[in-house]
Amino acid sequence: MSGEGAADGLWKSVDDLWTWLEAESPAAGREALLLRMLKLSEEVGEVAEAVIGAIGQNPRKGVTHTWDDVRAELCDVALTALVALRTLTPDARGAFESHVTGVARRSLGGPPASRPEAVRPRERDA
């Protein structure tokens, strides 16, 4: 799946995960909201742990992770952020897309769709 279909699937998954978390969370209200935001810090810490493990920064432990682990942890951060955003607004997709458009306009002089040559993915074989 690519393009708009993939985006639709992503946002359906975000909504489904939000619904599941709302139903299963032992916390409610403001406490649940704050815990959902704090979950981001936990996930970012896991990215740091994976990077340190991928480069073998800790001599006692050596290499404990791969760059695939780092990529997976970054995906967890992104997904956690999107679910947290959904917790703040039912229109998480609209809020996110509007924000991305604003960042692209400020950074690139226009939305990505109007400047495809300026937004080229870079492959890194780390």
C-alpha atoms as one frame of an Amber mdcrd trajectory, in Angstrom:
protein
   0.000   0.000   0.000   1.321   3.443  -0.859   0.278   7.054  -0.937  -3.090
   8.031   0.473  -4.086   4.407   1.131  -1.069   3.932   3.384  -1.822   7.191
   5.168  -5.423   6.091   5.708  -4.180   2.797   7.159  -1.756   4.614   9.448
  -4.433   6.894  10.847  -6.890   4.008  11.265  -4.212   2.181  13.263  -3.603
   5.298  15.373  -7.342   5.557  16.086  -7.582   1.836  16.856  -4.611   1.985
  19.242  -6.046   5.073  20.937  -9.414   3.326  21.364  -7.725   0.252  22.817
  -5.619   2.327  25.226  -8.646   4.329  26.348 -10.540   1.114  27.100  -7.669
  -0.689  28.833  -5.905   2.086  30.726  -6.110   1.812  34.509  -5.753   5.612
  34.665  -8.366   8.088  33.505  -8.761  11.762  32.740  -5.819  14.061  33.289
  -3.664  11.295  34.749  -4.113   9.132  31.640  -3.314  12.120  29.435  -0.103
  12.888  31.335   0.992   9.254  31.316   0.423   9.068  27.572   2.715  12.085
  27.116   5.346  10.608  29.462   5.373   7.418  27.392   7.187   9.459  24.735
  10.157   9.958  27.068  10.352   6.236  27.662  10.361   5.527  23.929  13.016
   8.179  23.230  15.158   6.570  25.935  14.854   3.267  24.104  16.160   4.963
  20.935  19.159   6.216  22.891  19.769   2.762  24.351  19.610   1.196  20.876
  22.026   3.758  19.379  24.493   3.238  22.234  24.144  -0.511  21.744  24.529
  -0.287  17.959  27.832   1.548  18.190  29.094  -0.417  21.191  29.540   2.736
  23.254  29.407   0.834  26.545  32.668  -1.151  26.691  31.249  -3.442  29.363
  28.348  -4.490  27.144  29.806  -4.079  23.653  27.492  -4.143  20.639  24.032
  -5.097  21.887  21.745  -3.661  19.190  21.583  -3.263  15.421  20.610  -0.287
  13.290  17.397  -2.193  12.562  16.715  -1.973  16.307  17.277   1.793  16.147
  14.867   2.093  13.207  12.233   0.077  15.082  12.611   2.244  18.176  12.266
   5.405  16.081   9.044   3.985  14.647   7.845   3.376  18.210   8.564   7.032
  19.034   6.648   8.242  15.983   3.674   5.988  16.678   3.616   6.906  20.364
   3.648  10.588  19.424   0.766  10.132  16.997  -1.300   8.275  19.593  -0.505
  11.017  22.123  -1.626  13.597  19.562  -4.841  11.613  19.052  -5.333  11.781
  22.816  -5.336  15.578  22.579  -7.563  15.873  19.510  -9.964  13.631  17.590
  -8.546  15.183  14.393  -4.951  14.099  14.942  -4.463  13.604  11.202  -5.595
  17.134  10.395  -3.480  18.628  13.167  -0.401  16.689  12.089  -0.795  17.356
   8.363  -1.351  21.055   9.019   1.758  21.167  11.195   3.876  19.335   8.605
   2.676  21.744   5.916   3.658  24.710   8.098   7.104  23.281   8.853   7.668
  22.499   5.174   6.589  25.992   4.173   8.958  27.594   6.688  11.843  25.241
   5.929  11.501  24.608   2.210   9.571  27.627   0.991   6.469  25.568   0.265
   4.730  22.302   1.017   6.617  19.148   0.015   4.192  18.370  -2.812   5.143
  21.611  -4.557   8.898  20.978  -4.257   9.537  17.259  -4.854  13.103  17.942
  -5.954  13.865  19.457  -2.555  12.701  16.432  -0.614  14.767  13.450  -1.637
  15.038  10.521   0.766  18.562   9.581   1.690  19.528   5.955   2.115  21.986
   5.297   4.872  23.678   1.955   5.285  24.754   2.398   8.838
